[in-house]
């Protein structure tokens, strides 16, 4: 193959001194005509100044478009020469130039829609029997052209198979029901690019697209998929496609400056060859440092980009091209064709075929083609992707084969409408050179991609395959030689990947650049939202840098903790002392000391002190609303029972000392059995205040999630301090009355001062309560319960120590003082100093 091609090249180069008839090779009559739209030329003339609907003309030949058109011609000639695919049926073709411009593509597209044999488009209600000039259309190459033409052909349901349009918009089969393509969608390409970036850990990149449907569409898809894969876009921009525009140069220079400013090392470029060429030329001229350029087939295989002077200085070029097999015999076919178009006889036959196609409708298809040789296209021919065009033609041929009901020997003579081919194209697979193809639900084919690397050796460019992508990406890194100062793999990172338990804290201008910060306490990191830490729900907690929350344990004063055990031991001692005192008083109930101290009222007071100490148990263990409410009521009632006995004794002292004349009349109310009525009255009054407390707002249970880091605090809280003050204030009033009645009482050294014990007991109570209120009102922890227990026990011990223990001391150790003379009416006498 190669020697033949070289021989033909040398012959073609020598023979290309005179014009050829290559431009006459793109039309042939047949039983079924297939239209072709190919970019033979580029650089449209004065398109912006166009004021009349004249023909759009291109200035320069685009060799790639010529080779694609020859690929279609080769496929149809091969099918016509086949004895099995469409035997007895001749396919014709009619190809036109698109100039890469939608305007240029519209005129031939309208021609394809004209009624067969005419130049007019019929306006009908029903086009089922309408027979347009062509049975199907191959092309065009660019997405923005297809978006225009596909709507026209889809209205008539004429199959249109593109060999290069990759826009994801064209996957919408509702808008474009008759559009097909033999290349993957941009979505597949973008997914491959994102996987490549992740493979190398590049997450700080720039992306540039050409300002056309391909560039904008591919870049838009890339931005959305990249954002979901932790890739930060430092710069995104569009480069002009109309390079004749005076503003184009400034736009390109601004783009290079912005890229340089971001200091990225990776640039993803979605553009066709001409915009890509302009960008690369400006980057070389402006001295842009070496980068890694990730490209696509649209410009990477183009000789236009590869032939830029000093192109090696741009850095490393990697990119994806569609996996496409070779087309056997194509290069020899092209070489033979270039030999044939030099022959007058062959050219005369070609012109006669053109006359049969009503060639006066449009001008020559490719004027520039008559002035090129095989040598001019040899470099592009060697690496052009012909298979997509080749497969597109065969897809139509196979659909026609099935629509006609052909066998391997013959095809019946029948009329087939264009729209009848669609059903066969949608459902059945077909084989081309042993490879199976099938259009998917979006009318596309996904053959996968090859990852290629621009390898330069001695100034010669080689497209070196270094990986592939189908369902997953494979990269052979050892074959990639990065063009950097140290030839090492470049880095391009805006952030490091955060570890579990860390969230992304955005820094700077770019929203996707961030530092990794540990999630604080009581928050956790979720894979669903890695940019923030999610607060734990109220009943849960979490440590720093946590990925989950944990249930809070309950915290209250437990029975088994050391502080509780110490308080219970103190309570036991206090109760034991109180009980022993009660037993001692009971055994000596009729003695002067016990009778002077209150008699049986003492036993009642000691009993209430025992109950008061036992009420400490209400403050231990898991609290509830009922327990919180009962705690203060029991405390108040028990203390009231004790203070009521002191109150009676204080009244007795006051009557005898301050009101001796009234004493005989009222003394029996405080010394005989009637004293119990006063005790009951005091308790009843306290009960009324307790009812007010319940009505106004008793203590209630609070579940506090804020005070402790890992636990929920269960603590009793005071709802109404006014109700609290009413209930406990009454006991304070009794104590204050006792203090007023006893603190000025004096006795001689020969008598026992009963009033002094009451005075000290009440003073200790007041001192303890001053500290209790100050602490109790501010504490919101388990120490609140500890404070109440401590207050109860210290109050009980204070009363025991100041009032009862001294009397026990006399009973046990100084029984000789337990006489009537020492205790009876001891407060009636004046001090010895006054009697003098």
VEXMARVEX-536836 format. One record per residue (C-alpha): x negated, y negated, z; residue in one letter. Coordinates in pm, whole numbers, plus 50000, padded with zeros to 5 digits. Layout:
residues N
XYZa...
END
This chain:
residues 836
500005000050000x497304975050101x495074980149790x498104976849568x499124944949743x495624930349713x495534938749343x498914922449293x497814892149491x494834886149269x496924890348959x499684868049091x497214840849186x495764840348835x499154840748669x500704813648885x499284786148668x502544784248473x506114782248617x507914814948686x511584824448691x511654834249057x514514809449116x516684830048880x516384861549094x518954852249359x522164858649162x523424891049018x526904901748911x528504932949056x531694950249158x531464934249500x529514902149555x527674895749882x526904859449955x523604848950105x522644817350299x518894812850336x516634783250420x514614781550097x513704745750175x513274721750464x512954684550524x516164671050374x515864638850176x517384607250328x520114625150516x520724595850750x521094571650457x523564594050275x526594572650181x528184594749915x529094631749934x526324641949695x524274673949701x521814676849993x518274681849860x515234696150041x511674684849980x509474713850085x509624751150036x510094772650346x508304805150271x509994824150555x513434817350407x512254828850065x511004861850208x514284867650393x516174862050067x513894886649892x514634911050174x518354908650094x517644913149723x515474943449800x518184959450018x520904954649754x518674967649473x517844997749692x521555004449761x522425000849393x519725026249309x520975050249577x523075079849465x524735085949804x525745053449975x527825036149707x527595058749403x529245043249098x529635009449272x527414980049190x526754953449452x526094918249335x524654889049527x524774851549523x522264833249746x522054796249827x519774772550014x520814759150356x517814735850411x518264743150785x521114717750769x524824723750838x525724699150563x523714718750309x525234751650426x528834739350391x528874735750011x527924771949929x530144783850213x533104766450053x532114781649720x532154816449873x535744809949989x537024800749643x539334824949467x537414850249266x536784836948916x537714800949003x536284771049191x539404764149398x540474776049742x544094787149750x546314772650021x548594801250126x550744811650418x549344846850408x545814854850297x546094892750322x545944896549943x543604867349887x540394877749713x537574852649769x534464850849552x532414871649798x533214902949996x530804894450281x528154868750369x524594874350495x523264845450703x522604818250780x519534819851002x520094792151260x522764791751528x523984756251466x524654765051101x526484796751203x528704777751446x529924757151149x530224784250886x531524811551117x534734792151179x535364790050805x534704826850739x536554837951054x539714820750929x539644842550618x538234872050820x535304875350579x532484895350744x529504873050813x526284889650934x523514866751054x519904878351067x518674851451308x521434832651494x521074841251862x523264815452040x525344830352320x528324809752201x528564832251896x529284861852126x532834848752166x534744872651940x537994853651992x536564822451825x534434841251574x536144874751507x534334881651177x530864870751288x528154897151340x524424895651391x521524919751372x519494901751640x519974901052018x521714872152189x519694844652360x520924858452690x518824889852642x515814868652547x516184845752848x516484875253084x513224888852944x511474855252993x512674852953354x511434888153426x508054878853278x507794848253503x508674868953808x506174895653704x503334870453728x504804851654026x505204819153830x507964798353988x506884762653906x507384757253535x508434733353262x510964742252995x511354724952660x513924731052390x514474717452043x517414693752021x519604717951827x522024745651908x519284771551952x517114750352180x519934735752389x521764768952421x518704789852512x517454763552757x520854760852924x520994798652971x517434798853099x518114771753357x521094790453502x519364824453516x516084809753643x517874792253930x519284825854042x515804841154037x513974815954256x512264798253966x511834760854004x512074738753698x509574710353735x510554694853403x513214701553142x513324683052815x514454683252454x512264675052157x513674659651839x514334680451530x514474650451298x510774642751295x511274614851040x513084594651304x510834565951427x511724574351787x510594610451755x506914602651816x507654583552136x509884611652260x507154637252206x504524615652377x506814609652676x507414646952703x503674654452714x503084627252976x505854640953199x504514676353170x501064663953267x502524645353563x504254676253705x500944695653697x502644727753592x500624755353429x503514773353259x505644759552973x508604778352826x509354766252474x512634773652292x512254757751949x511944764851579x508644761651402x508764724951300x509684709551640x507244733651804x504514722851562x505114686151642x504984692352019x501804713152000x500084687751776x500844659752023x499694680552319x496334686752146x495954650452041x496804637352392x494404661752559x496914682452755x495034707452967x495224744352888x498574759352978x500384792252945x502944787852667x505804812652668x507434812652328x509944830552113x510004845151768x511444812451635x507944796651636x505394822251752x505244841151421x505264809651213x502174800651014x503174764351060x502394765751433x499434789351403x497724767651139x497594736051354x493974723751381x492324733051712x495424752851815x493244775552033x492804746552280x496434747352397x495704777152622x497404810952643x500394819552426x502744847652529x506194854452397x508884877952289x509734888851939x512524911951841x511634948551805x511994954951437x510724983551232x509004979950901x510924981450576x509175007550360x508404996050010x509254959550061x505784944950017x505214964849698x508654953949578x507734917249633x504384921949460x506074938649163x508694911149149x506054883949138x504434902448851x507744905848669x508734869148695x505674860648488x507094880548195x509314862647943x511504892747872x512294897648242x513054860848285x515374860947985x517364889748133x517574871948467x518964840348309x521594860648124x522714876148455x522994841248603x525254829748318x527594858248401x527924843448757x529244809048643x525924793248728x527114758448641x528954756048974x525854747049179x522324737149087x519294760149092x518984779049417x515264774449479x513534750149244x510234751749431x510144789649401x509074787349036x505794771049134x504404795049394x502414826749368x502194858449571x498984844649718x500914815149863x503224837250065x500864865950149x500084855650508x503764851050597x504764882650412x502424903950623x504214896650953x507694884650859x510634901851029x512584915750734x514484943350910x517314920751049x518174909650692x517784944950562x520044959550835x522624931850781x523004941750414x523244978450499x525934972050764x528154956950493x527324985150251x528235011950506x531504994050590x532314992550220x531415029350185x533995038450451x536625013850332x536475028249980x536425063750110x533235072349926x531595106449923x527965113849851x528865119749487x531225091249399x533355062249520x536965059349412x537895028949208x539925008949457x540404973249562x539094964449907x539774931150075x537114914850292x539144917050613x539494954750569x535774959250632x535944945550988x537484976251146x534714998451012x532004974051120x533404972751473x533645009951537x531235031651342x527435034151375x525175035151070x521635046151001x518905026750825x515625044450756x516405070051024x517165044151295x520725042051430x522475008451467x525824998451608x527474965051678x528414960752045x531544944152185x530144909452114x529294919851755x525544919951817x522714945151818x520144947052095x517064965451979x514904950652257x511814928652244x508084931952213x505864909952428x503034896552212x499884877052293x498044853152065x494604868852052x491854847951893x488684864651768x486204844751560x488894819351475x491324846051351x494734849551512x496084884051592x499554890651731x498644915951999x501494936352156x501034936552536x504434948552658x508054954552575x511514948252714x514694968252677x516394975353006x513244967353203x510044948353139x506684964953091x503504943753074x499974956453012x498124929053198x494714943353116x495154933652750x495944897252827x492914874552832x494004841552981x492364810952828x491394794153154x488074782053290x487474814353485x489604836253254x491684846053556x495434847753573x496694812153637x498994803853923x501964780853907x503824780054235x505984753554395x506774775154695x505924807854855x508494835054897x510034831955240x510054861255475x513264874655626x514394851055901x513074820155724x515074795155524x514084772355239x513584736655355x513614714555048x510664691255010x510064662854772x512074653454465x512614688154322x515464706254491x513954740454432x510604731954597x510644740754961x508744751055270x509604782455461x510944773855806x511924798156079x515614799456159x516134784756509x517834802356798x521464812256757x521234811456377x520364838656134x519094841655776x521434856155518x520394868755174x523594853455034x522434818255121x518664816155166x518594778055169x520154774555514x520454793855838x523954805255925x525054797856282x526054827856489x529664829956599x530324817856952x530214851857122x526874861156963x523264849656982x520004854356796x516304848056862x514074826256645x513584839456285x516384864356307x518234881956026x521264890956234x523224880956544x523694901256859x526644902457097x526144881757411x526124900457745x528324886858023x526644867958306x528104863758651x527044872059005x526524909558992x526854931659297x523484948259245x521204918359191x518744909159471x520284875359553x523704891359596x522284918559819x520574892160037x523824872560068x525754904360152x523224912360423x523614877160564x527394881160546x527144914260732x525024898361003x527464869461035x530464892661055x528644914661307x527844884961527x531424872861500x532834906961589x530444911161881x531424876762006x535094886061975x534524918562166x532624900162436x535364873762464x538024900762470x536284918762759x535924885962947x539264871862841x540394863463195x537154847363301x537004809563355x534644804863058x536904821662803x540004805362944x538384770962942x537274776662580x540784784162456x541624818762575x543294840162310x542974811762059x539264820362053x540054855361934x542244840861658x539504816561557x536924844361546x539304865861341x539684837861085x535894834361075x535614871460992x538174866860716x536264836160597x533064856560572x534854884760392x536154859660137x532574857760005x533314890359825x535804871559607x532874852059459x530904883259360x531574904159052x533344896058726x535634866158783x539134861658648x541664833658655x543414848958957x540164853359149x539124817659073x542464805159204x542384826559523x538784817859622x539484781959728x542864790159886x541424817660110x538484795460201x540764766560300x543274787560495x540644807060694x538744775560783x542024758760876x542814787061114x539524781261297x539814743461298x543384744461425x542114760361750x539464733061778x542164707361710x544284720561998x541334721062236x540384685562127x543944673362197x543774689262541x540514671262616x541924638062492x545134641262697x543284649163016x540584622962975x542244594062792x545884598262887x545924613263239x549394600063313x550904617163005x548904648563054x551404666663283x554144661063027x552304672062707x549564694362840x551694725662826x551994720762443x548284726262406x547514750462686x550404774862705x551994796862444x553354766162272x549844759862143x550474787661890x553234765961742x550644738961667x548374765161508x551244776861293x552114740961207x548524734261096x548494765560883x551884757260734x550694722560642x547614737760479x549874761460288x551794731660152x548554716260029x547624749659873x550914749159681x550094713859561x546694726859453x548334754859253x550754730459094x548264702859007x545534725258870x543814754459038x540324766358948x540234786658628x537834809458446x535474793558192x533514813357932x530424791857881x528434800457565x526064770657580x524344771757919x522494804757867x520614814357549x521544851157525x524484855157763x528004842557804x528454827058147x531674835658328x532194809258594x535084793558783x535684757358699x537654730958888x540544717458685x541814690958925x539414675459174x542344656859325x544084689759411x540764703159540x540344672459761x543894675259897x543464711360002x540014708660154x540494672760265x543144683960513x540544705760690x538204676160682x540864655060851x541344680861126x537594682161175x537394644161185x540144642261448x538264668161653x535124647161624x536944615561738x538424633862036x535174649862155x532044630862060x532324604962348x533194630262618x530664632162901x530464654963203x528374657663516x525504681763527x527594704863748x530254710563483x530124727063138x530834703262847x533334721562625x533694691062398x530004691662302x530344725362125x533284712761915x531374680761830x528304699661706x530394725161516x532264697561332x529064677961261x527434708761109x530554714060899x530374678260765x526644680860690x527114713760505x530044699960306x528144669060196x525544691560032x528204715959911x530234689659720x527104674559563x525874708359439x529234724859363x530434696359141x527344697158919x526474733958891x527804753858596x525924786358651x526174816858872x524594795159141x528034778959175x529274811159333x526074813859537x526654778459664x530174786659779x529014818459953x526184799660118x528564772460236x530944798060385x528204816860569x526334786160695x529624770960815x530504803260996x527034805861148x527114769061241x530414773461427x529144805061593x525824789261688x527204756961828x530434767961991x530484805262063x526864817162101x526124793462397x529144807862578x527994843362506x524644833562649x526324823362979x528474854862987x525544878162930x522544860863085x523994836263337x527144852363471x526784832663795x527864801363604x531074817963485x533074802963769x536164781963808x534154753263955x531834752063655x534484753363382x537874742463514x538734705863435x535104699063364x536044670063135x538194652963398x535274640863605x533224610363539x529544613163500x527504611463813x526124577563720x529634562663700x530664575964038x527884558164211x
END
